[in-house]
Amino acid sequence: MEGPRAPEIHEWTRVVEFLNTHLRPGQGWSIADEYPTAITSSNRINSRVIFDGDQIISHAIVRPIIVKNPIGVFKVAGIGSVVTSDQYRKQGLSTQILESCLQAARDSNCDLAILWTDLFDFYRRIGFELAGSEVSFEIDRDLVSNTQLRFVEGPKVDPAAVLRLYAQHTVTSHRSIDDIRESLAIPNSRVTTAWDSMGRMVAYAVEGKGADLNGYIHEWGGTLPNLLALFTHMRTTQKRTLRLITPAHSLNLIAKLTELGLPVHRGHLGMMKLLKPDSFFSKIQRHARSLGIADLVLEKKDGKFYFGRGLHVYSTDSEADILRLLFGPTRPSELHAFDRTTAETFDRLLPVPMWIWGWDSV
Ligand SMILES: CC(C)(COP(=O)(O)OP(=O)(O)OC[C@H]1O[C@@H](n2cnc3c(N)ncnc32)[C@H](O)[C@@H]1OP(=O)(O)O)[C@@H](O)C(=O)NCCC(=O)NCCS
């Protein structure tokens, strides 16, 4: 066996074929069309394969995502397309591939890694834990009526107009116009836009993404009244209950949908792992200083995490504990019995608003 290693350029087509065979059998499109910013030859160096002779038998890929939020800029390694051929399973190949992906992500200064799975125990063995927040609402009724908007279905919209609305979000990942153009073309996905009387695009929303997220609105942008009208239109035209996925920091949207009485589900953003704790902590420290908090303790020393304020310092050797403290979903004061000042400080600083929009999931 050979690897884990990045595939050579001439091997890329076979990597995509391997993924299509094992992850999308019988599908009418290529997985590369579903993940245009991840499964692409330009991201080949972040892919890892193991060969047996000239046959690919195991694969995973990292897509570095630059996330900007009010605290700073974070480099996040999105990991996906983890698969081993049936007859080679349970020999540790995916574990080796994932370790190689994590090392590559560390080498390129990713602060943390994230992935989406239901194999929780498999990923816990290599230090991932469920963390962060995702709130989803069932859009099972009309949210508004009497709108002046015009709605257009289909992906033929100006990516620059989408980018302008997207840029209004509190947490975004860096996207070029080309990234958006490619994402708009993802198969089995319904893009709907809302236009005002002046002919300006004022909201967009995307439901479905290839084999995933059927019935889920996972990308959206625009002001609250326009979005409510757009979601209502999508539900009416699709004649089914849709689920809207939102970050926990979308406070106005969440308050409005809660007031309307829509069924709500509170879950995790994904499975996460800290890759560069020192780098991550220094960004939180810098943010704390900008708020006048000079004595925040947040560090990793000799395999242990220390956190607190001033002389009140707490510790844990559990990465899972620290992930939940940093990303939630629970408020810090509900996680630990802190002294009052530390509890107030952490509740002000944490959880870090972290979000990966649907187009960026790997
Ligand atoms: C999930 C998947 C990627 C795991 O691949 P794999 O190469 O078998 O992974 P590993 O061998 O590293 O680990 C798998 C299990 O085998 C066990 N194992 C590892 N080496 C072993 C060995 N030498 N002997 C016996 N068991 C072993 C591991 O402990 C692990 O156990 P767990 O499932 O209880 O956690 C594979 O089953 C697969 O391709 N599934 C379909 C696609 C999929 O679901 N991908 C995940 C998307 S998130």
The ligand as a Gaussian input file, in Angstrom:
#p B3LYP/6-31G(d) Opt

LIG

0 1
 C      -16.425000       5.343000       7.838000
 C      -15.294000       4.816000       6.980000
 C      -14.711000       5.958000       6.168000
 C      -14.231000       4.244000       7.901000
 O      -13.128000       3.804000       7.090000
 P      -12.051000       2.741000       7.625000
 O      -10.867000       2.793000       6.730000
 O      -12.719000       1.458000       7.857000
 O      -11.686000       3.420000       9.033000
 P      -10.699000       2.837000      10.138000
 O      -10.255000       1.483000       9.780000
 O       -9.683000       3.872000      10.390000
 O      -11.663000       2.791000      11.385000
 C      -12.928000       2.128000      11.297000
 C      -13.148000       1.251000      12.483000
 O      -12.267000       0.164000      12.393000
 C      -11.545000       0.024000      13.586000
 N      -10.203000      -0.436000      13.233000
 C       -9.166000       0.296000      12.805000
 N       -8.097000      -0.470000      12.585000
 C       -8.491000      -1.732000      12.849000
 C       -7.855000      -2.976000      12.798000
 N       -6.570000      -3.079000      12.442000
 N       -8.569000      -4.066000      13.130000
 C       -9.873000      -3.986000      13.486000
 N      -10.538000      -2.807000      13.557000
 C       -9.847000      -1.716000      13.252000
 C      -11.519000       1.385000      14.171000
 O      -11.323000       1.331000      15.552000
 C      -12.871000       1.921000      13.788000
 O      -13.794000       1.466000      14.740000
 P      -15.140000       2.280000      15.028000
 O      -15.944000       2.208000      13.750000
 O      -15.737000       1.515000      16.150000
 O      -14.751000       3.683000      15.372000
 C      -15.781000       3.664000       6.054000
 O      -16.542000       2.762000       6.803000
 C      -16.585000       4.128000       4.866000
 O      -16.032000       4.401000       3.798000
 N      -17.920000       4.245000       5.035000
 C      -18.805000       4.710000       3.956000
 C      -18.640000       6.191000       3.701000
 C      -18.863000       7.003000       4.962000
 O      -19.805000       6.764000       5.706000
 N      -17.970000       7.973000       5.194000
 C      -18.020000       8.824000       6.356000
 C      -18.647000      10.095000       5.976000
 S      -18.574000      11.227000       7.306000

